[in-house]
């Protein structure tokens, strides 16, 4: 590599000119988003702006009316409402999802359970867990196969302060290892944590102007 050259991160997830309507209600009107390796992205929008619709399209669970979505690598998707079997324990969920991903063992699953601090509920049925603990399990299952891209819909909703901090420790580890994380939220705290902040409004995704750009414009 020539001296002084800069390595440009590779895009791992791209959405281009994405349109989605429900009947006459146009939710997305040409949304664009590019996410690169090791990038932490927040897409912020009001309730009803189409955040979950966008995330489902990115995850491949909802077809577009028009536009393209491309993914390079493996995907993990954590919807806002946990998709769990109320009769199965935490440990049983880990085993079933590990089998679905053809994982050789449960090492990563048990590591995530420890990191998120809910080991004592390993033999508890999902239907008996609190909302916050169900969300921890939801996140664990999305991360079980160590995906290259992680999509999160309001991930820390219901977390207490300790779990909130544990969540960010986990996200920092993912970024260090080159994983891309996209968080959909109606309210973003600690904006400095993110590499990219974008607003979803009027069916389009618009990156926010950074502080550095503000200073340059005002110079």
N, C-alpha and C positions, 0 to 999 in steps of 0.2 A: 504494500500500500504506500503511495507517495507520501512524503513528509507533509504534515499540515492538513492532510485530507480528513474529511469528516465522514464517519459511518452514518448513513441514513437508515433509521429503523424501517424494517419491512412492514407493510400493511398486513394485518392478519384478519381484519374484518372491514368490509366496505359495503356501504349502502349508497346507491346512486338513484336519484330521481324516484324515490319510493312514494307511491300513491296508494291510499286505502280509504274506501268509503263504506259506510253501512247505510244502504238505501240512499237517501239524498243527503245524508250527513257526511261531508268530506272531512275525514280525520287527519290524514296525511296528504300533503299537497306538494310533493317533490322533495321529500326529506333526503338529505345527504349526510353521511357520517363515515369518517375514516379513522380506524383505530390501529395503532402500531404495537409492535412487541414491547413489553414492559411498560405500557402506558396505562395510567389510571384516569378514566374519563367519567365525568358526571353529566348526565343529561337532565336538565331541570325544567319542570313545567307544572302548571297549575293542574288541579284535579280536572279531568275531562279533556286535557290537552292532547291525549293520545300516547302517553308514555308507555303504558303497558302494551298497547297495540304495536308500537314500534319495537319493543323488546321481543314480543312474540314473533314478529316478522324476522328480526335478527336471529332468533333462536330456530327459525324454520318451522314453527308450529302454526303459523298463520300465513296464507298465501297473499302476495301483493296483487293489487289490481294492475299496477304498472310499475316498472323499475327493476332494479337488479340488486341482489345481495350476494356477496362472495365471502367465503370463509377459508382461511388457510390454517389447517391444524384441527385439533379437537375442541369441542365446545362443552361448557358446563352452564346450566340454566337454572336459576333459583327464582321461581315466580313468587309474587307477593303472598299468595295463599298457599301454604304448604300442601303438597300432594302426597299424603301419607295414608297408610292403612291403619285405622284406629285400633285394630286387634293385634297388630304386630308390635313387638318390643323394639327398642332402639337397636339392639344387637341383631335382631332378625332383619330389620331394614338394611343394616350394613351388609349382612350376608347375601341378601337377595340382590342388592344393587352391585355388590362385588361380583356376583355370578353373572349378572347381566353384562358387565363390562369385561368379563373374563379376567379378573384380577387374580393373581396367584395367592394372595393372602389379604388379611384385614389390617395390615400394619398402618397404612395411611388413614384408614377410617378411625382406628383407635387413637392415632396421633391427633387427628382433628377433634375428636371428642374431648381429649385432654386439653388441647389448646383453647377450646371454647368452654371448658369447665363444667361439663355435665356428666362426668363418669358415673356418678351415683344413680343415674337413671337408665343404665345400660339394659336392665331387665324389666323396665317399665313400659307398658303398652303406650303407643303414641296417643291414644284417646284419653289417657290419664295425665298427659303432660300439660304444663302451662303453655300459654301462647308463645312466650319467649323461648322456652325450651324446644317447642315444636319448630320454631324458626331456626334454632341452632341445628337441629337434625336436618331440616330442609337444606341449609347451607352445607352441612357435612356431606350430604348425598350428592350435591352439585359438584363438590370438589373431590369426590372419592377417587376418580380416575385421573386426577391431576391434569385438568384440561389446559389447553393453551390460551383459551379465551373464556372468561367467566362473565356471565350476564346476571345482574342482580337487580331485582325489582323491590325497592324500599327495604333493603336487607336488614337494617338495624332497628326496624319497627318492633317494639316490644322488648328490646334489650335493656338491661340495667346498665349502670355506668361501667361496672367492671367488664361486662361482656362487650360493651361498646369499645373499650380500650383493647380487649383481646381481639376483637374483629379487625382493628387497624393494624395490630401486630401481625396478624395473619395476612392481610392485604400487602403490607410492606414486604413480607417474605415472598409472596407471589411475584411482585414487581421485580424484586432482586433477582429472581430466577427467570425473568424474561416473560412472565405471563401478562396478558392484557386483561384488565378489569373494567367493565362498564357498569356504572351504577345509575339507575333511573330513580329519581326522587322528586318530591314536590318542594323540598327544603334542604339546602346543603349547608352543613356546618363545616367549620375549619377548611375554608376554601383553598388554603395553601397546600393542603394534602394532594390536590389534584393536578395532573399535568394538563388537562383540558376541561374547561367548563363550557357547556353549550346549553342554550335555551331552546326548548321546544314550544313554539307558539305559532298559531295560524298554520299549522301543518308542516312547518319547516324547522330544521335544526340550524341554529345560528351560533357559532362560537363567540364567546364573550371577548371583548377587547382586554388585553392584559394591562397590568400597571405599567410595564415597560413601554408598551405602545402608546398609552395615554401620555407618558412623559415625553415621548418622541414627538407626538402630534403637537403638544403644547410648547415645544422648544422653539 
